[in-house]
Every structure is written in structure tokens, then in C-alpha cells.
Amino acid sequence: MASQQSIVDAIIVAASGAGDVSARKMFGEYALYCDGKLVALVCDDQLFVKPTDAGRHLAGAVEDVPPYAGAKPSLLIPSDRWQDGAWLSNLIRVTTDALPLPKPKKTKTR
């Protein structure tokens, strides 16, 4: 089941205090980016944040669940916690800060 655009939009608005938060549609689901780093996925209208020590500490008792079959487990953030924009922004910010910068893309040579 594909995620609804309205759910993704609500998450982006709630997390907007974290920095430049955006989403890209991928195979009917969405990847969430903050300041150019992939920090979370929205799959089946559920928010899965990449696990980091800082994020895990802030999130507290949440499930570690893979967002889709074959994926590494992520922090499943319950939908009732998305309503607290300050908390969600803080979670996305500490996760972003803990993740490395993406590797530069190689240019194709002919």
C-alpha cells in the first residue's frame, strides 16, 4: 500500500524546525531528507527514522522495525508523536547531526 501525500506533508510541516526537510517519492513510498541527508522513510503511512544513538535516546521506547521486507530495522515513530512538532523536529535534527554526509556521486565518464 502506498503512503498518502497528505501524511508526508503533515510530517514535513511538523519536522520543519529541524532544518531543510523535504521528501522524495520512491516506489509509492517516500524518503525524508533533512539538510540533504536521508533521515527517515514513510512507508504504509508510518514514519521510520534511521536509528542513531542520539535518536534512540530521544525516542525512548519505540519499536525497531524494518520499513519494508529486506530493509534494516528503523525506529518506528507512532503517529500520535508526530503531532508534537518540537519533539519531532528535535528527533530529526539529532538524527541528521549523527549521520554522515552522503557520499558524492561519481560522474560518468565516456
N, C-alpha and C positions, 0 to 999 in steps of 0.2 A: 504494500500500500504506500503510495507516495504521500509525502508531507504536504500540508496546506501552506500556501504562501502567507496567509494571514497569521499563522502560528510563527513562522520565521520572522515576519515583520514585527510582531509583538516582542519576540526575543531580542531582536536588534534594537528596538526602542528601549527596552528595559536595560540592556547592557551598554547603551551608548556612552555612559560615563566612563567606560574603560578605555576609550580611545577611538580610533577609526575602525568601527565594527561594520563588517559587510558580509554578504552571503553569496555563494555561487551555487547554482543548481547543478547537481551531478546525479544522473541516472534516476531522476524523480525525487531525490533527497537533496539535502543542502549541506555544504561545508561552510562553517563560520570562520571568518578571519578577523583578527584584531591586529592592527598595525602591520599587516602583511604576513602574519603568522597564522597557520591553521591551528585553531584552538578548540574547535568543537564540531560536532556533526548534529544535524537534526534528521532523524530517521523515524518514520512512522509517527510523526508529531511528538517525538520525545527528544530531549536535549541530552547529548552525550559529550561531556567535556574531557579533553585529554587529561590523563592522570599525571599530576606532578605532586611532589611532597607538599608544597605550599597550598595547592588547590585541594588536596585531600584533607589537609588540616582544617582549612576554612569550611569545606563542605560538610565535614562531620560524618555522621553515619549515613552514607549513601551506598547503593549497590555498585559493584564493579561488574558491568555487563557489556558484552560486545554489541555494538550498534547494528551489526549485520553478521551473517554467518561467515566465519573465517577471519573476522576482524579481531584485533587486540581489545581487551576489555577497557572500557572508559567509565568515567563517573556518571551514572545516570542521575540527573537532577530532576526531582519531582516537579511537576508543573505548578504546584502551589508556591514553590520557592521562586519562580520566575517573576511573580508579582512584586517582589521586593527589588526594585531596580538598583538601589545602592548596594545590596548584598550581591546581586548577580554581576554588577559592574566590577565589584571588588574581586569576585571569583575569576572573572575573565581576565582582569588586569594581572592578578598574581600568577595565573596560568601563563599568560603571554610573557611575563617577565622571566618565568622559569624555563621557557622553551628556547632552543637555539634559533638563530636566524635561518631562514630557508637557504638551501644551497643554491648558488647561482646556476641558472640554466645554461647549458652548453650551447654555443652557437653551432649551427650545422655548417659544415664546410663541404664544398662541392668539388 
